Amino acid sequence: MARQRPDLDISAPRSMQRAGKFTGLLLLLFSAALVYLAWTLVTKSPYYMAKSGGTTYGKVLDRSGDVLFDGTQSLSNYPAGQFADVGSLIGDTSGQMSNTIVARNIGELANYSFLYGNGGTTLLNTTLSHTANKTVWNAFGAKNGTAIAYNWKTGEVLICLSKPCIDIAQGYANLDSMPSGSLLCKAFYPTVPGSTQKVSTLIAAYEKCGIKKVNALEFSCSGSWVNASGGQINCHLSSGHGMQNLSEAFANSCNPYFAQLVQSEMLPLSALIETYTRMGYSVNGEEAEPLTMDGITIPAASTTLTDKNEFETQWGALGQGKTLVSPFQLMLWEGAIANGSGSAIKPYLLSSKTDTDGNVTKLGGLKPTAQMFSAEAAAAVRDIMTENAANHYAWAFGSRRCGVKSGTAQVRTDGKEYENSFLTGFCLDDDCPVAFCVMIEERTSSDVSAPQIAGTLLNAAAAALAE
């Protein structure tokens, strides 16, 4: 009987199988790399061409088509003062300013496409109203400062200015003699917020202690108050306000009242820190994410809270000491208060882009922030702020339904001491759903006031929204 031959194993050795799989993986990775390279060439080539100077640039327009920057011709061809109020916000292609719309979106502004090379004119359309911006700019008169306002329902930034400001049509030949801050939009940079900080402290108290309990809380002010550590908190009214409840103390911006609130047993330091952190503060050196808008970076607010019985912590919770907040972030919180949710719609400035072929891409849109504080706290603070505006600021806002908090920030820079004046708030009118912040630098009693500028701002914003 013939012996049966075993079946032949004609499969490849395992080592060859592994090699084949490895080769296949390399081919897959190579293909993916080619796809990524092609994608990069198509989408990023305008940016690289812009950075290399190998292309021209398009235009930045306001919400009605007015020109805020023009890379197609000399800016001197425009009327004098055309760019005087927007230079440090919009910027230009000179490289002198980095945290501006043009600098952060240089690739989007390049008149170049990968397929067709240098072509037509690119347009970046913004939500800004140039007319409203100039109106508020003029309202500052000879004073420096900043103002920013946005539609808290949609996120559209309507007004954003900073004085002094570079006029990009004039160039940089006299850069060394320009006033300090001319190349920065101060709306985006943290500064001492003064008593506008009491809004954040009140939110923390509401969240921890409850609305009825805080609203009924009374403290006395005799003009100054000595805390548990022997530190003295002074009131701006040297004769004092006497016994007050929250509504009265908020309207009076009474430092002793709020210092006693911070020191009270009902508000633990941990609760203050937790609320501040959720609102976006960097507390005690802990990192907080910076805010962004269309590529522009806004550093996070910061403060130091280590001992609620000690002067520095109480002073920081009142908006002095080491507390720093940008007008942009103050405005953002006001948006979350105005809508009563504790979460704001993120502000944006770029509404659409038109490429060199005439294709329009929509930008911006409704994008909510994370929950910064509770809806209950937002609604309660809104009530306090609207009561304050109705009782004390009707002269500035007329019949508009507004909520506001004023602040006076004591600043010391290069051995010089002065006061900046703030007003932050919102309007609830259907024709003017606007949150805002106004800051006047080195204000004296004879200067234009923040409420006066805010009244002009709201009227200008309402007119822009009606167009």
C-alpha positions in Angstrom: 0.0 0.0 0.0 1.4 3.3 -1.0 2.2 5.8 1.7 0.1 8.9 1.8 2.1 12.1 1.2 1.6 14.9 3.7 -0.1 18.1 2.3 2.4 20.8 1.4 2.4 24.0 3.4 2.7 26.7 0.7 1.9 29.6 3.1 4.6 32.3 3.6 6.8 32.1 6.6 5.6 34.1 9.6 8.6 36.4 9.2 7.5 37.2 5.7 3.9 37.8 6.8 5.1 40.3 9.4 7.3 42.0 6.8 4.3 42.2 4.5 2.1 43.8 7.2 4.8 46.3 8.0 5.2 47.2 4.4 1.5 47.7 4.1 1.5 49.9 7.2 4.3 52.0 5.7 2.4 52.4 2.4 -0.7 53.5 4.4 1.3 56.0 6.4 3.0 57.3 3.3 -0.4 57.7 1.6 -1.7 59.6 4.6 1.3 61.8 4.6 0.7 62.7 0.9 -2.9 63.5 1.6 -1.9 65.7 4.6 0.8 67.4 2.5 -1.7 68.1 -0.3 -4.2 69.4 2.2 -1.6 71.7 3.7 -0.5 73.0 0.3 -4.1 73.8 -0.6 -5.3 75.3 2.7 -2.1 76.8 4.1 -0.4 78.1 1.0 -2.0 81.6 1.3 -0.6 81.9 4.8 2.9 80.9 3.7 2.7 83.2 0.7 1.5 86.0 3.0 4.4 85.5 5.4 6.9 85.4 2.6 5.6 88.6 1.1 4.9 86.8 -2.2 1.3 88.1 -2.5 -0.8 91.1 -2.1 -3.6 91.5 0.5 -7.3 92.2 0.4 -9.6 94.4 2.5 -11.2 94.3 6.0 -14.7 95.8 6.0 -17.1 96.8 8.7 -20.7 95.4 8.9 -21.9 98.0 6.3 -19.0 97.7 3.9 -16.9 100.6 5.2 -13.1 99.9 4.8 -11.1 99.2 8.0 -8.0 98.1 6.2 -7.0 98.0 2.6 -4.1 96.0 1.3 -4.7 96.8 -2.4 -3.7 100.5 -2.4 -2.0 103.1 -0.3 -4.0 104.0 2.9 -3.2 107.6 2.3 -5.8 107.5 -0.5 -8.5 107.4 2.2 -9.9 110.4 4.1 -7.9 111.6 7.0 -8.8 109.8 10.2 -10.4 106.8 8.4 -8.4 104.3 10.4 -7.6 106.4 13.5 -10.1 104.5 15.8 -9.4 101.0 14.6 -5.6 100.7 14.1 -4.7 98.7 17.2 -7.7 96.4 16.7 -7.6 95.7 13.0 -3.9 96.2 12.5 -2.0 96.0 9.2 0.6 93.9 7.5 3.7 95.8 8.7 4.5 93.3 11.5 4.5 96.0 14.1 1.4 94.6 15.9 0.8 90.9 16.4 -2.5 90.6 18.4 -4.8 92.1 15.7 -7.3 90.9 13.2 -5.0 91.3 10.3 -2.0 89.7 12.0 -3.9 86.7 13.3 -5.7 86.1 10.0 -3.0 87.1 7.5 -3.4 83.9 5.5 -7.2 84.5 5.1 -6.4 88.0 3.8 -3.8 87.0 1.2 -4.9 87.4 -2.4 -3.7 84.0 -3.3 -5.0 80.5 -4.0 -3.0 77.2 -4.5 -4.7 76.4 -7.8 -4.8 79.9 -9.4 -2.0 81.8 -7.7 -2.3 85.5 -7.2 -5.9 86.5 -8.1 -8.8 88.7 -7.1 -9.3 90.6 -3.9 -10.0 88.8 -0.6 -12.5 90.4 1.8 -12.8 89.9 5.5 -16.2 91.1 6.7 -16.6 92.1 10.3 -19.5 92.7 12.7 -18.0 96.1 13.8 -19.9 99.3 13.1 -17.3 101.9 12.1 -19.8 104.7 12.5 -20.7 103.6 16.0 -17.0 103.1 16.8 -16.1 106.6 15.7 -19.0 108.0 17.6 -17.8 106.4 20.9 -14.2 107.3 20.0 -15.2 111.0 19.8 -17.2 110.8 23.0 -13.9 110.2 24.9 -12.7 113.6 23.8 -9.2 114.2 25.0 -9.3 111.2 27.5 -7.6 107.9 26.9 -9.2 104.5 27.6 -11.2 101.8 26.0 -14.7 100.7 25.2 -16.1 97.4 23.9 -19.6 96.2 23.3 -21.3 93.2 21.8 -24.7 91.8 21.1 -25.2 89.3 23.9 -27.8 87.4 21.9 -25.7 86.8 18.8 -22.1 87.3 19.8 -21.4 90.1 17.3 -18.9 92.7 18.5 -20.3 96.1 17.5 -17.8 98.5 19.1 -14.2 98.0 20.1 -11.8 100.9 20.5 -8.7 101.9 22.4 -7.1 105.3 23.0 -4.4 106.3 22.2 -4.4 104.4 18.9 -2.0 104.1 16.0 -3.4 105.5 12.7 -2.0 103.0 10.3 -2.4 105.4 7.4 0.3 107.6 9.1 2.8 104.8 9.4 5.4 104.2 12.1 8.0 106.9 11.3 7.3 108.5 14.7 7.0 105.3 16.6 9.4 106.4 19.4 7.3 109.5 20.1 3.9 107.8 20.1 2.0 107.7 23.4 2.4 104.5 25.4 -0.2 101.9 24.5 -0.8 103.2 20.9 -0.1 99.7 19.4 -2.3 97.8 21.9 -6.1 97.3 22.0 -6.6 97.8 25.8 -9.9 96.0 25.7 -8.0 92.7 25.5 -5.5 93.3 28.3 -6.0 92.8 32.1 -6.0 95.8 34.3 -7.1 96.7 37.8 -10.9 96.5 37.7 -11.9 98.5 40.8 -15.4 97.9 42.1 -16.6 96.1 39.0 -15.0 93.1 40.7 -17.8 93.2 43.3 -20.0 91.6 40.7 -17.8 88.5 40.8 -17.8 88.5 44.6 -21.6 88.9 44.7 -22.0 85.9 42.3 -19.9 83.8 44.6 -22.0 84.8 47.6 -25.2 84.1 45.9 -24.0 80.6 44.8 -22.8 79.6 48.2 -25.3 81.3 50.5 -28.5 81.7 48.6 -30.2 84.8 47.2 -32.7 85.7 50.0 -30.0 85.4 52.7 -27.5 87.6 50.8 -30.1 90.2 49.8 -31.2 90.6 53.5 -27.6 90.8 54.8 -26.8 94.1 56.5 -23.4 95.6 57.5 -22.5 99.0 58.8 -20.0 101.4 57.2 -18.5 104.3 59.3 -16.1 105.3 56.5 -13.5 102.6 57.3 -13.5 99.1 58.8 -10.8 97.2 60.5 -10.7 93.5 59.6 -9.7 90.5 61.8 -6.0 90.9 61.0 -5.9 94.6 61.8 -6.0 95.7 58.2 -8.1 98.8 57.4 -10.5 98.9 54.5 -11.5 102.5 53.6 -14.7 103.6 52.0 -14.7 106.3 49.2 -17.2 108.2 51.5 -15.1 109.2 54.5 -18.2 109.8 56.6 -19.6 106.3 55.9 -22.9 105.0 54.6 -24.3 103.7 58.0 -26.2 100.4 58.1 -26.9 99.1 54.6 -28.4 96.0 52.9 -26.9 94.6 49.8 -28.9 96.7 47.3 -27.8 99.9 49.0 -24.1 98.8 49.4 -24.0 97.7 45.7 -25.3 101.1 44.6 -22.9 102.9 47.0 -20.0 100.6 45.9 -19.2 100.4 49.6 -15.8 98.7 50.4 -16.4 98.0 54.1 -19.7 96.2 53.3 -18.2 93.9 50.8 -15.0 93.3 52.9 -17.3 92.2 55.8 -19.1 89.9 53.3 -15.9 88.3 52.3 -14.8 87.8 55.9 -18.2 86.5 57.1 -18.6 82.9 58.1 -21.3 82.4 55.5 -18.8 82.7 52.6 -15.9 80.3 52.9 -12.7 81.2 51.1 -13.0 77.9 49.2 -16.4 78.9 47.8 -14.9 82.3 46.6 -12.0 80.5 44.9 -14.3 77.9 43.3 -16.6 80.5 41.7 -13.8 82.7 40.6 -12.1 79.7 39.0 -15.2 78.6 37.1 -15.6 82.2 35.9 -12.2 82.0 34.3 -9.8 83.6 36.8 -6.3 82.3 37.5 -6.4 82.1 41.3 -3.2 82.0 43.4 -1.1 81.3 40.4 -3.1 78.4 39.0 -3.2 78.5 35.2 -6.4 79.5 33.5 -7.1 79.2 29.8 -6.8 82.6 27.9 -9.8 83.7 26.0 -9.7 84.0 22.2 -11.6 85.8 19.5 -10.8 85.2 15.8 -7.2 84.4 16.7 -6.8 87.4 19.1 -5.6 86.3 22.5 -7.1 87.8 25.7 -5.2 86.8 28.9 -7.3 85.4 31.7 -8.3 87.4 34.7 -6.2 86.7 37.8 -6.2 87.3 41.5 -4.8 86.2 44.9 -7.0 84.8 47.6 -5.1 83.2 50.5 -6.7 84.3 53.8 -10.2 85.9 53.9 -9.4 87.6 57.2 -6.4 89.4 55.7 -6.3 92.7 53.9 -4.8 91.5 50.5 -7.5 88.9 49.9 -10.3 91.2 50.9 -8.8 94.0 48.8 -8.5 91.7 45.8 -12.1 90.6 46.1 -13.0 94.3 45.9 -11.0 94.8 42.6 -7.8 96.2 43.9 -4.4 94.6 45.0 -3.3 91.9 42.7 -6.7 91.5 40.8 -6.5 92.0 37.1 -9.3 91.7 34.6 -9.6 92.7 30.9 -12.6 94.9 29.8 -13.3 92.1 27.3 -13.8 89.5 30.1 -15.9 92.0 32.1 -18.1 92.4 29.1 -18.4 88.6 28.6 -19.6 88.1 32.2 -22.2 90.8 31.6 -23.5 88.9 28.6 -24.0 85.8 30.9 -25.8 88.0 33.4 -28.0 89.7 30.8 -29.3 86.5 29.3 -29.9 85.1 32.8 -28.2 81.7 32.2 -24.6 82.1 33.6 -23.3 81.1 30.2 -22.5 83.7 27.5 -22.5 83.6 23.7 -18.9 84.0 22.7 -18.0 87.3 21.1 -16.7 87.3 17.5 -15.6 90.0 15.1 -15.2 88.1 11.7 -18.6 87.4 10.1 -17.5 86.1 6.7 -14.7 85.7 4.2 -14.8 86.2 0.5 -11.9 84.5 -1.3 -10.2 85.4 -4.5 -12.8 83.5 -6.6 -15.7 85.3 -5.0 -16.7 82.4 -2.8 -18.2 83.4 0.5 -17.6 81.5 3.7 -19.6 82.3 6.8 -17.7 82.8 10.0 -18.7 83.4 13.7 -22.1 82.2 14.8 -23.7 81.2 18.1 -21.2 79.5 20.3 -21.8 79.4 24.0 -19.2 79.4 26.7 -19.0 76.8 29.4 -21.2 77.4 32.5 -19.4 80.2 34.3 -22.0 80.6 37.2 -25.5 79.4 38.0 -28.6 80.7 36.3 -30.0 81.6 39.7 -27.0 83.8 40.5 -27.1 85.4 37.0 -30.8 86.3 37.4 -30.2 87.7 41.0 -27.2 89.9 39.9 -29.2 91.1 36.9 -32.0 92.3 39.3 -29.5 94.1 41.5 -27.8 95.7 38.5 -31.0 96.8 36.8 -32.2 98.3 40.1 -28.9 100.2 40.4 -29.3 101.6 36.8 -32.9 102.6 37.2 -32.3 104.4 40.5 -29.0 106.1 39.8 -28.3 106.2 36.0 -31.5 107.2 34.3 -29.8 110.5 33.5 -27.4 108.7 31.3 -29.6 106.0 29.8 -33.1 107.6 29.7 -35.8 105.0 29.4 -33.5 102.1 28.4 -33.7 99.0 30.6 -30.1 98.7 31.7 -28.0 97.1 34.5 -24.7 98.6 35.5 -21.8 98.5 38.0 -19.3 101.3 38.3 -15.8 101.1 39.5 -12.8 103.3 40.4 -9.4 101.6 40.1 -6.5 102.9 41.9 -3.4 102.4 39.7 0.3 103.0 40.4 2.6 102.9 37.4 6.2 104.1 37.2 5.8 105.9 40.5 2.7 107.7 39.2 -0.6 107.3 41.0 -4.0 107.9 39.4 -7.5 106.5 39.1 -9.3 104.8 36.2 -13.0 105.0 35.9 -15.1 101.9 34.8 -18.7 101.2 34.0 -19.7 97.7 32.9 -23.2 96.5 32.2 -25.9 95.5 29.7 -29.0 96.7 28.0 -32.1 94.5 27.9 -34.1 96.4 25.2 -35.1 94.4 22.2 -33.5 97.0 19.9 -30.2 97.1 21.9 -29.3 93.7 23.4 -25.8 94.9 24.3 -23.2 94.1 27.0 -20.4 96.5 27.4 -17.4 97.8 29.3 -16.1 101.4 29.3 -12.8 102.5 31.0 -11.5 106.1 31.2 -7.9 106.4 32.2 -6.7 109.0 34.7 -10.2 110.5 35.0 -10.8 113.6 37.1 -14.1 115.0 38.3 -14.1 117.6 35.4 -13.7 115.0 32.7 -16.3 113.1 30.7 -17.8 110.3 32.8 -18.1 106.6 32.0 -21.9 106.7 32.2 -21.9 109.5 29.6 -19.8 107.5 27.2 -21.9 104.4 27.9 -25.1 106.2 27.1 -23.6 107.3 23.8 -22.4 103.8 23.2 -25.8 102.2 23.6 -27.5 104.7 21.3 -24.8 104.2 18.7 -25.0 100.4 19.0 -28.8 100.5 18.7 -28.5 102.6 15.5 -26.0 100.1 14.1 -28.3 97.1 14.8 -31.2 99.0 13.2 -29.4 99.4 9.8 
